Amino acid sequence: MKPLCINNYCFDRIHTWIQYDIRIPQFIEVVIEVFYPKNCEANGLVMFSHGFLVGNDLLFYPRKIVGALMDDNPLFGINPSAYYNYSSAIVERNWAMAFVTAAHMQSVAIPWVDFGGNPRVGQDAYAAASYLIKYGATDEFYKIDERNRNSFIFDRDLAGKTRFMKSNNVIFAGHSVGGAHAQAAAVGFEKLHEIGKSTSHPFNPVMYDREFMPLFSCPMSEWRDEHRAKPVGLIQLSPVDMRVPLLAPGMKPYRETLAGMQMPSLMVIGNCDCATLKSSDPPSWSTQADKVTQFSDLSSAKSWAALTMVDKGSHCGYLTEKNLFCESADMQFSCDLCPDDAVYSPDGGETIFTTELFRQFIRLYDHAGSFEGSFADWKESSFMQWLNQSRPEHAPVDLVAFGDGRYVDFARDSL
């Protein structure tokens, strides 16, 4: 299938399988949605982890079995980009933006939901970003992979037609449980491999094509550095972490790693958002300085983590399309933080703010897709000047001031 191209951007869907480690017979099926510039010279990539809708319904797995016989794939009926369509934000600097949907089964009762706290989903996002960097917009990755160089299936010209990235620089982002998953993806390959080994989630992925023949790639540890995603930024929209025995150990080890990484990192929350402030384990942030939170896990003498709070911000106000499952988190019977105030709904002011936030964030990066500044440069950047005001320009929302009068809270203040 040829990509759909309108004006200067193209959209494509890529279907593949990931084996987390070649020694373990555990596979996950993924679909990647990607917007990329038609000139195939993207300066960087925003890899977004969505927060819900991993499968359609309780019949997802029976439909998957039937689909194998009827040439139908239920994963292709899911469009995370519809719920987080901030693609207008990437055009100005010629970036790409992608989303990954995976058929995870976190619970037999509700197989379509991605619980937070599962590092496998963050690993999916990292693997998907690296796939796009190395192979580009194609399902036929095996025709480019080095292990097939001397075989009849190798196509030396395909890479020039499918690759669209000028660099391997990636901003990892996500919403809700996807915000927590992005925390894992943003630590990079070496740390994903290291932490995964120590937490029974080994990560040295192999890409598979299982539609016709079991064709597969080299393990990621054998890829060239420039073919693996290089994290250069992190944006978390109301991250929700969870700890469920055996299934979801939580993202704390990844946050502790992020606390020492020198790259722009922003957490966005709403003061009316119960999912991230109350239901998450741990919560994203708290007024109590001694309370363990996701933000406190990101604190260190080297931390670049920052946080901002949207006044009347909800859990699903970021969305570009309504979703009943997400909206249930904001219903007054389940959330009492702002019982008398009207909070933001999807495709409203908070959505406009989020799109502008991505646009302003990407402006931090040069045309090679990298940010070369220091912590002081990050703290005093044009992005922070835009964000550190009661109502950021072109964003119809108000931000909440912290105790020092600023609208941005840093995990460390010293330079």
C-alpha positions in Angstrom: 0.0 0.0 0.0 1.4 3.4 -1.0 1.4 6.1 1.6 -1.3 8.8 1.5 0.3 12.1 0.7 -1.4 15.5 1.0 0.6 18.7 0.2 4.0 18.1 1.8 3.2 15.3 4.3 2.5 11.6 4.0 0.7 9.2 6.3 1.4 5.5 6.5 0.6 2.4 8.6 3.2 -0.2 9.2 2.4 -3.7 10.5 5.1 -5.8 12.2 5.9 -8.0 15.1 8.4 -7.5 18.0 10.2 -10.3 19.8 11.5 -8.7 23.0 14.6 -10.9 23.2 15.7 -13.6 20.7 16.1 -16.1 23.6 12.5 -15.7 24.7 9.5 -16.9 22.6 7.4 -13.8 23.4 6.0 -11.8 20.5 3.9 -8.7 20.3 2.0 -7.5 17.2 2.2 -3.8 16.5 0.8 -1.3 14.1 2.7 2.0 13.7 1.0 5.1 12.3 3.4 7.8 11.1 3.2 11.3 9.6 6.4 12.3 7.8 7.5 15.0 5.3 7.2 14.1 1.7 10.7 15.2 1.0 11.9 12.4 3.3 14.2 14.7 5.2 12.6 14.8 8.7 14.8 16.6 11.2 13.5 14.5 14.1 10.7 12.3 15.3 8.0 12.7 18.0 7.1 9.2 19.2 3.7 9.3 21.0 2.4 6.6 23.3 -1.4 6.7 23.6 -3.2 5.9 26.7 -6.0 3.4 25.8 -7.7 1.5 23.0 -5.3 -1.3 22.5 -8.0 -3.5 21.0 -11.6 -2.8 20.0 -13.7 -4.9 22.3 -14.0 -8.1 24.3 -14.1 -10.1 21.0 -10.7 -8.7 20.0 -8.9 -12.0 20.1 -11.6 -14.1 18.4 -11.7 -11.4 15.7 -8.0 -11.7 15.4 -8.2 -15.5 14.8 -11.0 -15.0 12.3 -9.1 -12.1 10.6 -6.2 -14.5 9.9 -8.6 -16.4 7.7 -10.5 -13.4 6.3 -7.5 -11.2 5.5 -8.6 -8.7 8.1 -6.7 -7.3 11.1 -8.5 -5.8 14.0 -5.5 -3.7 14.9 -6.0 -1.7 11.7 -9.4 -0.6 13.0 -7.7 1.4 15.8 -6.4 4.9 15.0 -4.5 6.5 18.0 -3.5 9.4 15.8 -7.2 10.4 15.7 -7.2 11.0 19.4 -3.8 12.8 19.5 -3.6 14.5 16.1 -1.1 17.2 16.9 0.5 16.8 13.4 0.2 20.6 12.6 2.9 21.1 15.3 5.6 19.2 13.4 5.3 20.9 10.0 7.1 24.2 10.9 10.4 22.4 11.5 9.9 19.5 9.1 9.6 16.8 11.8 7.8 13.4 11.8 5.3 12.1 14.3 4.4 8.5 15.0 2.1 6.3 17.2 2.3 2.6 18.0 -0.6 0.3 18.8 0.1 -3.1 20.3 -2.1 -6.1 21.0 -1.1 -6.3 24.7 -3.2 -8.5 27.0 -3.0 -7.1 30.5 -6.1 -8.8 31.8 -8.3 -11.6 30.4 -11.3 -9.6 31.3 -10.3 -6.4 29.6 -7.8 -7.2 26.9 -8.1 -3.8 25.1 -6.6 -1.7 27.9 -3.0 -0.8 28.5 -2.4 -0.5 32.2 0.3 1.9 33.2 3.4 0.5 34.9 4.0 -2.1 32.2 7.5 -1.4 30.8 6.8 -3.6 27.8 4.7 -0.9 26.2 7.5 1.7 26.6 9.8 -0.9 24.9 7.3 -1.1 22.1 7.5 2.6 21.6 11.3 2.6 21.5 11.4 -0.3 19.1 8.8 1.3 16.8 10.8 4.6 16.8 14.0 2.7 15.9 12.2 0.7 13.3 11.1 4.0 11.6 14.7 5.3 11.7 16.4 2.2 10.3 13.8 1.0 7.8 11.5 4.0 7.2 7.9 3.7 6.0 7.8 0.0 4.9 6.5 -3.3 6.0 9.2 -5.1 4.1 12.1 -4.3 6.6 13.7 -7.7 5.9 14.6 -6.5 2.4 16.9 -3.9 4.0 18.2 -5.7 7.1 21.9 -6.6 7.1 21.4 -10.3 8.0 19.8 -10.7 4.6 22.4 -8.9 2.6 23.6 -12.0 0.7 20.1 -13.5 0.2 17.8 -13.2 -2.8 15.3 -11.1 -0.9 17.8 -8.2 -0.2 16.9 -5.0 -2.0 19.8 -2.4 -1.8 17.6 0.3 -3.4 14.6 0.0 -1.0 16.1 2.0 1.9 16.5 5.1 -0.3 12.8 4.9 -1.1 11.5 4.3 2.4 13.7 6.1 4.9 12.5 9.6 5.8 14.7 10.5 8.8 17.9 12.7 8.6 18.8 11.8 12.1 17.9 9.4 14.9 16.8 12.1 17.3 13.5 11.3 19.0 11.2 13.2 21.4 9.3 10.6 23.3 5.8 11.6 24.5 2.6 10.1 25.8 -0.7 10.7 27.6 -2.1 9.0 30.7 -0.6 5.5 31.0 1.1 6.3 27.7 2.8 9.1 29.6 4.3 6.6 32.0 5.2 4.3 29.1 7.1 7.2 27.5 9.2 7.5 30.6 10.6 4.0 29.9 11.1 4.7 26.2 13.0 7.9 26.8 15.9 6.3 28.7 17.3 4.8 25.5 18.4 1.4 24.4 21.3 0.8 26.7 19.2 1.5 29.8 16.2 -0.3 28.5 18.4 -3.3 28.0 20.1 -2.9 31.5 16.9 -2.2 33.5 15.0 -4.9 31.6 17.6 -7.5 32.5 17.3 -6.7 36.2 13.5 -6.6 36.3 12.6 -9.7 34.3 11.7 -7.6 31.2 14.7 -8.3 28.9 15.0 -6.1 25.9 17.1 -6.8 22.8 14.3 -6.8 20.3 14.1 -8.6 17.0 11.6 -7.5 14.3 9.5 -10.2 12.7 7.4 -10.5 9.7 4.9 -13.2 10.4 2.3 -12.7 7.7 3.8 -15.2 5.2 7.3 -16.4 6.3 9.1 -16.0 9.7 11.5 -13.4 8.4 13.3 -11.4 11.1 15.9 -8.8 11.7 19.2 -8.7 13.5 18.8 -8.1 17.3 18.9 -4.4 18.1 22.2 -4.7 20.0 23.8 -5.4 16.6 22.3 -2.3 14.9 24.4 0.7 14.2 24.1 3.5 16.8 22.6 5.8 14.2 19.8 3.3 13.5 18.7 3.2 17.1 16.5 6.0 18.5 18.4 8.6 20.4 16.1 10.3 23.0 16.5 14.1 23.0 13.3 15.1 24.8 10.3 13.9 26.9 6.8 15.2 27.2 4.4 13.5 29.6 0.7 14.5 29.5 -0.9 13.6 32.9 1.1 10.4 33.3 -0.5 7.5 35.1 1.7 4.8 36.6 0.5 1.6 38.3 2.0 -1.3 40.1 0.3 -4.6 39.6 2.1 -7.8 40.8 3.7 -9.7 37.9 2.0 -7.6 35.2 3.1 -4.0 35.9 6.1 -3.4 38.2 5.9 0.4 37.6 8.2 2.9 36.0 10.3 4.0 39.0 13.6 2.6 37.8 13.2 4.4 34.5 12.3 7.7 36.2 15.4 7.4 38.4 17.4 7.0 35.3 15.7 10.0 33.6 16.6 12.1 36.7 20.2 12.0 35.6 19.7 12.5 31.9 20.5 15.9 30.4 17.7 16.6 28.0 14.5 18.7 28.0 11.8 17.0 30.0 8.3 18.3 30.8 5.3 16.9 32.7 1.9 18.6 32.1 -0.9 18.0 34.5 -4.3 19.6 35.3 -5.5 20.6 38.7 -8.8 18.8 38.1 -7.2 15.6 36.9 -7.9 12.8 39.4 -6.4 10.1 37.2 -2.9 11.5 37.5 -3.1 13.3 40.8 -5.0 10.6 42.8 -5.4 7.3 41.0 -1.9 7.0 39.7 0.6 5.0 41.9 2.5 7.1 42.6 0.7 10.3 41.7 2.3 12.6 39.2 2.8 15.5 41.7 1.7 16.7 45.1 1.6 19.9 47.1 3.1 17.9 50.0 6.9 18.2 49.5 7.6 14.9 51.4 5.2 12.8 49.4 6.6 10.3 46.9 5.5 11.2 43.4 6.5 10.6 39.8 8.0 14.1 39.8 10.0 13.5 43.0 11.4 10.4 41.4 12.6 12.6 38.6 14.4 14.9 41.0 18.2 14.9 41.3 21.1 17.3 41.3 21.3 16.8 37.5 17.6 16.6 36.7 16.2 18.7 33.8 12.6 17.7 34.7 10.0 20.5 34.7 6.3 20.6 35.4 3.4 22.9 34.5 -0.3 22.7 35.6 -3.3 23.7 33.6 -6.1 25.5 35.5 -9.3 23.4 35.2 -7.2 20.9 33.2 -8.9 17.5 32.9 -7.5 14.0 32.1 -8.8 13.8 28.6 -8.9 17.5 27.6 -5.7 16.9 25.6 -7.5 14.6 23.1 -8.4 15.7 19.6 -11.4 13.4 19.5 -13.9 12.3 22.2 -13.5 8.9 23.8 -15.9 7.5 26.4 -13.4 5.4 28.1 -11.1 8.4 28.8 -13.9 10.7 29.7 -15.1 8.4 32.5 -11.9 9.5 34.4 -13.3 13.1 34.4 -16.9 12.4 35.4 -17.8 14.0 38.7 -18.9 10.8 40.3 -15.3 9.5 39.9 -13.4 12.8 40.4 -14.0 15.4 43.1 -11.1 17.7 42.6 -13.2 20.4 40.8 -16.8 19.4 41.4 -18.2 22.8 40.7 -16.0 23.8 37.8 -16.4 23.1 34.1 -13.2 21.3 33.1 -11.8 21.0 29.5 -13.3 18.5 27.1 -11.6 16.9 24.2 -11.0 19.1 21.1 -11.2 22.2 23.1 -8.9 24.8 24.7 -6.6 22.2 26.3 -6.2 20.5 23.0 -5.1 23.8 21.3 -2.7 24.4 24.1 -1.2 20.9 23.7 -0.7 21.4 20.0 1.0 24.7 20.5 3.1 23.2 23.3 4.5 20.6 20.9 5.2 23.3 18.3 7.1 25.4 20.9 9.0 22.4 22.2 10.2 21.4 18.8 11.5 24.9 18.3 14.1 24.1 20.9 15.9 21.9 18.4 18.1 22.9 15.6 17.7 21.6 12.0 19.7 18.5 12.9 17.0 17.7 15.5 19.2 18.1 18.5 19.4 20.4 21.6 23.0 21.3 22.4 22.4 23.7 25.3 23.0 23.3 29.0 20.4 23.2 31.8 20.6 26.9 32.1 19.8 27.2 28.3 16.8 24.8 28.8 15.6 26.8 31.8 15.9 30.2 30.1 14.9 29.0 26.7 12.2 30.6 24.5 10.0 27.6 25.2 10.2 28.3 29.0 9.5 32.0 28.4 6.4 31.0 26.4 5.3 28.6 29.1 6.1 30.6 32.2 3.1 32.9 32.1 -0.5 32.8 33.2 -1.8 32.4 29.6 0.8 31.3 27.1 0.6 32.9 23.6 -1.8 31.2 21.2 -3.0 28.9 24.0 -6.6 29.6 25.3 -5.9 28.2 28.8 -4.7 29.5 32.1 -1.9 28.0 34.0 -1.7 27.6 37.8 1.1 29.5 39.6 3.3 27.6 42.0 4.4 28.9 45.4 7.2 31.0 44.0 4.9 32.7 41.5 6.2 30.9 38.5 4.1 28.7 36.2 6.9 26.1 35.8 8.2 24.0 38.6 11.7 22.5 38.2 12.9 19.3 39.9 16.1 21.3 40.7 16.6 25.1 40.6 20.4 25.4 40.9 22.5 25.7 37.8 
